[in-house]
Amino acid sequence: MTVAIAIKTMGGSVIATDRQQTEGELKVNWGKMAVNWRAERGSLVVSGAGNAAYLDVVSDCLRDWFNDDPAVPLTATGLEPGLQKRHEDFYQRYVMPFEGYQEYERPDYELLIVGSPVNSEARIWTTHKLVMQRHHEDFAAVGCGGTVARALLDKFHIPGLPLDAAINLAALVLWEVKQSVDGVGLETDLMEIRRDHLPKMIPREQVNLMEAQFRSYRKLEAGTLYYCLGGDLTDAQKQMWEQFEDDDETRKKSIRQFFEKLNDERAKPK
């Protein structure tokens, strides 16, 4: 099932997924985002978790409708009934006939959809079975790692978060989920969605560099907690935890400077 998350901000939205698709004992490196953008309509990004073939086909169905139907609404409120109908039709036709099969034989999926039409702010929807839910919060998650991801987003998300910070937060949440949930792993795909712009992937090199910083942060956080709990950091413990080679403030500033530089580079015209 894996995991997919979305965060909405005033400046746009971000979607992040892992790339692990499990087939028996085999791990497959598989992308899970379908993107459609038209200048006069805006963008529709579909991701999710579950059966890979089903996700691909239902995503194509939604994208084709958004791209080809001249009557596609240009507001999020207007998009919702069309998305709901096409999801219901697909689920009833291709998933429900397998309801009587054993669990391991039943195909299923959950969708995570971000619509950013030209005449309204973005909106996030998720599906579960026949239901499509509109999220009034600024974030959502699906998949086997969804519960952990939602808990982390609930803990760390701040209302009014700038888009660049939301991109970095999404990368952090995906990294944390990959460390703790079986079946979630491999690389992270990260996409930013700005109104009136073609959605774009965050380069894999940036994601890898961010994950290196998250590992450093986790060590710093563990040492800070140990200190707050009254622990005495002996020389042996300092050798065990590399984060104490520098003082905490130096490491905090180093991480802060890394993300400030990253945000500045991301904002430059390409």
N, C-alpha and C positions, 0 to 999 in steps of 0.2 A: 504493500500500500504506500509506503514512503511518506513524504510530507511536502506540502506546498503552503506558503503563507503570502499574505498581501497586507500592506500598510498604506493607508491613504493620508495625504497631507494637503495643506493649502496649495503647495507648489506642484503637486502631482501625486503619483502613486508608485509603489515598488512591489514587484512579485519576486519571490525567491523559491527555488525548489532544489532538492538534491537530485542526483542523476542515477541513483541506484534503482534498478528494476530487478526483482528477484524472480527467477524462473526455476523452481525446484531448489537445487543447491547451487545454481549458477547465478552470479551477480552480473547484470548487464548494465553498461554505461549508456543511458538513454535520456534524451532531452524530453521535457514535459511541458513545453510552452508552445502555444499556437497564437500567432499575432496577426491582426489585420488592422491596417490604417489607411484611411482616405482623407485627404485634406479637407474635403467638404463635409465629412461625417465625424471625424475623430478616430478613436481607436477602440478595439475590443481585443483583450488578451485573455485567453482561456488556458488554464492549467488544471491540475488535479492529481488524484491518486487512484490507484486501482489497476484494472486490467488494461495493459498498454494498447492493445488493438482497439478496444472500445473507446478509450480516451482519444486516440487519434481520429477515429471516425466521427464521434460526436463533436469533437472540436472543429473538424472540417465542416460539419453540417452547420454549426453556429457561425463560423467564419464566412462560409458561402452566402448564407442569408444576409449577414451584415454587409458583405461586399456587393452582392448582386441585386438585392431587392430594392427597387427605387423607392419603395414606401417605408424603408427603415426609418424609425423616428430619430430625431436628433437630440433627444433628452434622455437621461437615465430612467426617468419614470416611464417614458414611452417605450424604451427598450425592454423593460421587464416582462410584459406579457408575451412578447415574441420569443424571448429566451426561455421562459417557462414552458410555453407550448412545445417548442422544439425539443427541449429536454424530456418532457413528459412523453411525447410521441416516440422518441428514440428508446426511452427506458421501457415503456410498455411493449414495444415491438421486439426489442433485442435482449432485454435483461429478464423481464418477468416470466417468459416461457421456461426459464431455468430454475424457478423458485422451488420446484419439487426435487431438484437434484441434491446430492451431497454438497456440503459447504465447499469442499475443495474443487468441486466441478462447476460451481455457480459463478459466472462472471459478474463483476460489479465495479462501480466507479463512483467517485465523488468529484464534483467540479468546483473549481475556484475561478471566478470570473471577475475581471475588472473592466467596467465600461467607462470610457472617458469621451462622451459625445461632445460635439462642439458647442451646444447650447445649454449645457448644465455642468455642474461639478461631477467628479467621478463617483462611482458607486461600486461596492463590492457585494457579490452574491456567492453563496455556496449551495451545493445540492446534497441531499441525503435521501436515497431512494427516490420517490416521486416528488419530494418537497424541494422547492428552491427558496432559500432564505435570503432576504435583504438584510445586510449588516448595518446597524446604526452606529456601532463602534467604528473606530478608525482602523481596525485590523481584523483579520480572520485567518483560520488555518484548517486544513483538512489532511487526512491520511493517518497512518498509524502513529506518526510523531506529532499529530495535531494537538493532542492534549498537553503534551510538554511544551510545544510551541506557544499555545495560547496562554499557559501559565507564565512563561517567560515574557511574553508581550504584555500581559496584564501587569507584571512586576516592573518592567523597564520602560514601557511606552509612556510618553509625556504628551498631553494635548498641545497642539501647535508646533509639533516637531518639524523643523525644516526638512525638505526632501533629502538633501545630502546626508543629514544625520539619520533619517529613516532608512536610507540605503545601507548605511553602516550598521544600524541596528538589525536590519533583516539578515545581513551577513552573520552577525553575532548569534542571533537566534538559531539560524540554520546550523552553524558550527556547533553550538551547544547541543542541539537535538542529535546531530550526527555522533556526538560523543556518548550519548546516553540511551539511544533507542535502537534496538535490534531491527535490522531491515532498512535503516536509513543510513546513507553513506555515499561514498565516492565524491565527486566534485559538486560544487554549488553553481547553479545558474541564477543570475541576478539581473533583473531588467527594470529600468526606470521608465516611467510613463509621464510625460509632461504634455499638458494641453497644447494642441496645435503643433505638436512635433511627433515625428516618427518615433515610436518606442525603440529603445536601444539597449543592447546587452552591456553590462559592465564587464570590461575585459577580464579574462580569467586570471591574468597576472595580478590585477588589483585585488581580486578575491583571495588569491593565495597569500599576498602580502598582508591583507587584513587578518587572515586566519593565524598567521604567525604572531601578530600583535595580540590577538585574543588569547593565545597560549601564554604569552608573557603576562597579560592581565590576570589570567587565572592564577598564576603563581603569586603575583602581587596580592591578589585578593585573599588567597589562602594564608599568606603570611600576616596580612593585616588582621584577619579574623583571629588567628592564633594569638596575636599580640593583645587584641581586645578581650580575649577570654582569660588573660592573665598569664599566658605562657612566657617562659624565659628562653630566649633563643640562644642556645649554647653554640659553641664553635662547630660542633658536629652537625647541628641542625642547619647552621648557616651554609655549611658545605653541601648539605643535602638539597637545600633550596637555593638555586642559582640566583633568585631574585634579590637575595641579600648581599650580593657582591656590590651593588649600588644601593644608595639609600632610597627609600620609598618615593620621596618627592622627585628625585631625579628620574626614576622610572615612570612615574605618572606624567611628568612633563614630556618625556620622550614619546610616550604613547599619544598624548595630546597633540604634540607637534606633528607626528606622523599623519593623523587624521586631518589636521588643519591643512597640511600640504596636499593631501589626497583630495580634499574638497575643493581646494583652489585649482588643482589640475583638472578636475572634473568639470569645473565651471568655465574653463577656457573654450572659446569657439574652436570647433574642429573643421 
